[in-house]
């Protein structure tokens, strides 16, 4: 089991697989938060959706990632006044994710860490998590990673359908995963992001960026 780590006074529980969470008899708020997000990832993100705008599940890697133990969950004790501590903690999570992945034997695109925040709730706390995500994204992208925010009522739209809300989740959370070719639309408008994307994906990344640029005006119209 992964070591618990902290940024005083905030701590994070050990990362657990979907199966470990399902088999646990714990009833703490932290466990309940992880269980809700594990269900969200392994069921909703792994399923098709009529509003997605393309064939296949919402996340093409969710089902296999959950089944292989590559998607793991932990809960953070942070409260509404702990934005700085959350930022520091997610830097440690980033490093742990990279270190664990190298020895896990699980394909990179099936690996993800999801950190739930069981002590947070409401629009103000969700906005704080948005701030953390935006602050950390440049460093994550530079390392070939993505960090994404999830929370109830998240208004961020889907890539192919602006009316679809894939990040509308039951618990305020931050997720860490490797950058995929499908992330090209999220790299537009930032030279650093584009350079990191091409550095990771090479010519295929350049093609995806070009396609994303072509699709952007059509989506806006």
C-alpha positions, 0 to 999 in steps of 0.5 A, a space after each residue: 500500500 502506498 505511503 500516506 503523505 501530508 502537508 501540515 495540517 493536511 493529509 491524504 489517505 493511501 491510494 486504493 483500487 476500485 476493488 479495494 474500496 468496494 470490499 472495504 467495510 469502512 464508513 468514514 466520510 473519506 471512504 464514502 467520498 472515494 466510493 462515490 468517485 470510484 462508482 462515477 469513474 467505473 460506471 459513468 465514465 466507462 459508459 456511453 452517453 447520448 450527448 457525448 458527440 462521438 461513439 464509445 464510452 465517455 473515457 475510453 480508458 476508464 473501464 480497463 483502468 478500473 479493472 486493472 487497478 490502474 485507477 486509484 483513489 485517495 481522500 484528502 482531509 483539506 478544508 476550505 482554508 487549505 488551498 496552499 496545502 492542497 497545492 503542495 499536496 498535489 505536487 507530492 501526488 504528481 511525484 508519487 504517481 510518476 514513481 509508482 507508474 514506473 514499477 506498476 506494470 500497468 500501461 500508462 494510459 490505464 493509470 490515474 490517481 483521483 484525490 477526493 476532498 470529503 471535507 469540501 462542498 459547495 460552489 466556493 470550495 469548487 472554485 478553490 479547486 479550480 484555482 489549484 488545477 489552473 495553477 498546477 496545470 503548466 507544471 503537470 503538462 510539462 511532465 506529460 501529465 494532465 490534472 483535471 477537476 471534478 465537482 457537482 455542477 462543473 460547467 466545463 463542456 465536452 470536446 465535441 458537444 458544448 452542452 455535455 458536462 463530463 466533469 459534473 461528478 458527485 464529489 469535489 476531486 482532482 484527477 491525475 493521468 498521462 496526457 493523451 492525443 485526445 487532449 489536443 483541444 486543451 493545449 490550444 492557445 498556450 505555446 508552452 502546452 503545445 510544445 509539451 504536447 508535441 514533445 510527448 506525442 511527436 508528429 502525431 501530436 502535431 497532427 492532432 493539434 492541427 485538427 483541433 485548430 480546424 475544429 475549433 471555429 466550427 464548434 464555436 459556430 
